[in-house]
């Protein structure tokens, strides 16, 4: 039986490429499906072979496919706004210590933002971007991964680093670009990176990390590791995003494409960026399995990321997660989402949950907030007093053999620096502290 089907199928493929009308093709398919144990599914599978560029069927009715032709992709959630588990079967049932670590990491991140944002406003550091409203997306996804999984971030994923063990002092040192900064003062503030924690150093241009992440994932096939690439819906408007989606799908890369959609990018609302069913709808269009998740629900993000990782490793295929969350932007908060800051704030939602489980109370809250704030201030004060890196560092770690034009610049700096000791920490005092 199988031999007969194969022979007919081969003949059918000849007809497919030679026939000038569809009747011959359809007749051949129907002949094949008259054999016993040949299902209707086989009939339609063969029908789909007619057009190499699309997997589809015939229609004798002409009509547009519109946005309203299908239902929007639903948003997955576990908790309601009061911190109640809606469906007990979706409760990840995490150990108490993990849940408390989640809450402490989320609230710590919020306190880090408050202090460093104010320091930027005071001119003590040159740049800062807050993570307010994205705490659940950071911690929920980080908790579902391990430190061997590679992270490509954008700007607002410092919570992932905190979960992995990046210290407060390392955060502050990076923002100050002092002598203990892992990046040796070469990056803008909040452009973190850690080889030890498999967190690729952040770069300023939008979306450049996306095709890079897909390329990294391609090398990790069959290794039980995944790459997670974070990006915003604004970055999804860049050409690099589309290249990454297509390469991830066609090359079957174990990558989780994690789009944080707050609806406003930095200051551009989605109505000016795209139409249709958001970023999530692009996933199936590229052949990528997709989940749309409540980004204010740490358990929903955890479950989605865990499932995505399992799928990516098992199938060696990409998966897209689109968490929707509220966020305070560098500009004024849009009026239509102001209610989210009180009704759907991710840190408060988790706090309601742990309080109802008897794991947290007001006394513990006060004690933790005091400790976390003191820890941040201690790191902040220490980082501010540290000297800047030696100026010679800007010539290191770039070229194996330094080109002649760079050597000339280095020679010029050697002559210039002694006459400007005030500005170079290895020759005089720290210009930031006097």
N, C-alpha and C positions, 0 to 999 in steps of 0.2 A: 504493500500500500504506500509506504513512504517513498519507495523508488518511483512509483507511478506519479505521485504528486510532484516530486522533484523534476521529473522529466517534463511534465506539463508546465511547471513553473518556469523552467528554462525556456520552453517554447513561448510561454506567455511574455517573458521579458523581451524576446525577439519581436513579438507582435507590438509590445508597448512602444518600442523605439521606431518601428517601421510603419505602423498603421496610420492612415490619414484620417480615420474617423473612429469614434469611440465604440461603435457597435461591435466591432471585431473583438476588442479588448473585453467588453462587458460579457460577450457571449463566451469567451474563453474562461473567464472567472466563474461564470455560472456552471459551465461544464465541470470545472474542478470541484465545485461545491456539491455536485450530485453524488460524489463518492461518499461512502459510509464513513462515519466518525469525523467528517470534515465539518467544522462548526461554522455558524454564521459569522463568528468573529474572524475566522480565516478569510471568509469572503470579503469582509470590509478591510482586513489587513492588506489583502492583495489589491483591493480597489484604491487604497491609499498610495500605491506605488505609481499611479498614473503621472503625478507631477513630482519630479525630483525636488523641487524647491518648497514643497509644502505637504503636510500630512492632513488631508482633508477629504471631503466627499463632494458629490455633485449636488447642485441645486438648480431647479428650474424656475426659481422665483428671484427676481432682482430686488435687493433691498440693502440699505446701508446698515452696517454694524455700528451702533451708537453706544455711548457711555451707559445709557439706560437700558441697553439690551441685556445686561447681566447684572447680578447683584454685586455690590462692593465686597471686597475681601473683609471678613469680620475681624474684630480686634479681640484677641485672646486675653483673658484675665483670670486671676485666682481670687483676689481680694476685692471687696467693695470699698467704698470710700470711708467706711467706718472700721476697716481692718478685719472684717468678717470673711471667712472662707466661704465662697458661694457654693462650690461643689466639693465636698470632702474628698472625692476621688482625685482631685487636682492638687490637693495639699502635698507639697514635697516631703512633709514630715521630717524636716531637718533637725539634727540634734540641737539642744538648747544652746550649747556654746557657739555653734555656728550662727544661729539666729541672732544671738546677742552680738557676736562679732560683726554681723551685717549691720545691725543698728548703730553700733559704735563707729564703724567705718563711715557710714553715711553721715552721721551727725558730726564726726570729726572733719570730714570733707567740707561740710557747711561752715564750720568754724575757721578752717584754713582760708576759705574764700573771703570771709568777712575781714580777716586781718590783712591778707595780702592785697586784696582789692583796695582797702583803705591806704595801704602803704604806697600803692601805685598812684592813687589820687593825691597823695602828699609829695610825690616826686621822689620817693625813696627807691623804688624800682621803676624801670622804664615802661613796663607793659604787663598786663595781666588779663586773663579771661576766666570768668567764674564758671562753676559747674552746677550752679543752683538749679534745682529741678531735674537734674540728670543723675542724681545719686543712685536711684534704683537701677538704672540702665548700667552704670558702672559696676556696682557691687553684685547685682544679680547675675550679670554675665561672667564677671571674674570668678565668682564662687563656683560656677559650673565648669570652669576650666582648671588646668593645673599649670605650674610654672614652666613646663616644657612646651606648652603651646605658644606659638609666636604671635605677638601683638603688633599690629600697625595702627597707630592712633592718628587722630587729627589734632584737635586742640584741647578737648574737654574730657580726657580719659584718665585724669590723675587718680581717680578712685580705683582704677584697675591696678595701678602701681602701688597704692596704699595697701590694697588687699594682698598683693604679692610680697610685701615686706619692705618697700621703699620707705625710708625713714623721713620724718618731718625735717630733720636737718638737711638731708639730701634735697628735699623739695626747695627749701629756703636757699640753700647754697646755689642751686641752679638758677633761681629767680634773681639772685644777686650777681651771678656770674663771678663768684669769688674763686680763690685759689683751690678750694676743695670741691668746686663744681666738677662733676664727672665729665662734662663737655668742655672743661677748661675755659669757660667764659666765651666760647665762640658762638653760642646760640642766643636767640632772644629768650626772655623769660617764658615759662610754661612750655618750652620746647624740650620736654624731658626725653630721656633715653636711658636704658640700662641693659647692657649685654648680659649681665648676671641673671636678670629677670626676663630675658627674651622679649624686651620691649624696644622695638626699633625707634631710634631717635626721630622725633617729630620734625617735619619740614613745613615751612610756611605756605608754599603754594598749594592751593586746593586740589585735592584728588590725586596728587602724584603718588601717594602711598597705595592707591588701589591696584593699578597694574603690577606694581612691585610686589604687593601681597599675593596676587594670583601667581606670579612667577615663583615666589617662595613656596607656595602651596604645591606647585607642580613638582618640585623637587622632594616633597615630603610624602609622596604617595606610598602607601603600604608601610608607614612608619608608626602608626598609632598617634600621630601628631596632627594638629590642625593649625591653620592660620586664621586669626580673627582680624578683620579689617573694619575699623570704625570710620564712619564718615557721616556728614550731615546731608540733609536733603538739598541744601544749596550746592554742595560738592557734586551731587548727582546730576547737576546740570552741565558739568564739565565733560569734555570729550573723553578724558581719561576714564571716567566712570563707565561709559558705554563700552570702551575697549576692554575694561576689566570684566564687565558682565559677560561679554561674548567669549573672551579667552577662557574664563572660568568654566563656562558651560561646554564649550567645544573641546577643551583639553581635559575635562573631568577632574578638576582640581579640588582637593579637600580644603576649601576655604569657606568661612562663614562671613558673609558680607553684612555688616551690622550698621544699618542706616538709622541715625538718631533724628527723627523728624519732629521738630518743635513747631513747624508751620511758618517760621519766619526767618530761617537761616540766621544771619546776623541782623539784618534789617529789611530784608525783602520778603514779603508775604508770598505764600505758595500760589496765590491767584496770578501773580506776575511771573512765576517760574514755570508752571506746567498746568495742564488740564488733565482730565481723566481721573482715575482712581489712585492718584498718588504714586509714590515710588514703588510700592509693593506690587502694583500691576505690571511693572516692568520685568519682575522675576519670571513669571510663567512665559512671558513673551520671548525671553531669552532661553527658556528651557531650564530655569532654576527653580527648585522647590522654595516656597516662600511662606513665611509666617508674619502676621501682623499682630503686634503685642502691645499691651498697655505698659508704656514705659514708666508709669508712676507706681507700678506693682512689682516689687522686687522678686516675688515668687513666680510671677508670670514670666519675667525675664529669665530667671534661673531655669525654669522648666523648658522654655523655648531654646535657650543656649545649650542646655544639656542634650536635648533631642537633636539639635542641629549638629553638635559635635559627633554624636553617635552615628548619625546619618552620613556625615562627611567622611568619617573614618571607614565605615562599613562599605559604602558605595563608591568612595573616591570621587565624590561629586560635590559641587558647591551648594550652599543653602543661604538664603537671604532672610534676615530678620529686620523687621521695621518697627521699632518701638516708638510710640507716640507719647510725648511727655511735655509738661509745661517747663518753661525756663525763663529766667530773668536775663534779658539781653542787655548789651551795652547801651542801647537806647531805652526810651521809656517803654514800660510794659504795655502791650496792646490791651485795650479795655475789654475785648471779648474773652481774654484768658485770665483776667485778674482774679476771677473767682477760683481758678485752679490753685492759687497760692494758699487759699484757706480750706477749700473743699477737697482737694485731691493732691496735696503735697506729699511726695513719696516718703519722706522721713516720718511725717506724722502718721501716715497710713500704717507703716510698720510698727510705730510706737503703740498705736491702738491695739495692734495684734498681740504684741508681747505683754502689754499690760493686762489684756483679757486672759492671757495664759498664766498670769501671775509671775512673770519673769522680770518685770520692771515696775517701778513705782516712782513717785515724785522725788523721794529722797535719793534714790539711785541716779535719777536724772540730774539733780543738782550737783551731786558728787562728781559724776562723769563730766558734766559741762565745765565745771571748775577745773578739773584735772586736765582735760583736753585743751582748754584755753591756755592754761599755764604752760603746758608742753609746747604749744605752738609759739607762744611768746618767748620762751627760753630759746627755741631754735631760731626764731626771728632775730633776737638780740645778738645771739652768737654769730649768725650769718652776716649781719650788718657790719660787724666789727672786723671781719676777716679781710685780709688784703686781696687785691686783685691778682690774677695769674700773671706770671712774668710775661713781658711783651714778646719774648722769644717763642712762646708757645704758638703764636700765629703762623710760624714757619714750619712747625713740626706736624707729623702725621698726615701729610697731604701727598708729598712726592717721595718715592724711594730715592730717586736722584733729583735733587733740586735743580730746576732749569736756570740758565745763566741770568735771565731777566729777574727772577726771584732772588737770586744771590746778590744782584746789584741793590735790590730794595733792602735786603737784610744788612748789607754793608752800610747803606745810608742810615738805617735805624741805629746801628751800632755807634755811628758818629753823632746822631741826633739825640739819643736818649740821655747821655750825661748832662746835656744843657737844659734838660726838662725833667729833672729828678722828681719833681712834685707829682708828675703824672704817671710815674712808673714805680710800682710797689717794690720791685727788687732793688731800686736805687734810692728811694726816699720814703716819705709817709704815704699813707693811703689817701688819695684825693677825696674819697667819699666820707672819710671820718676826720681828716685833718692830721 
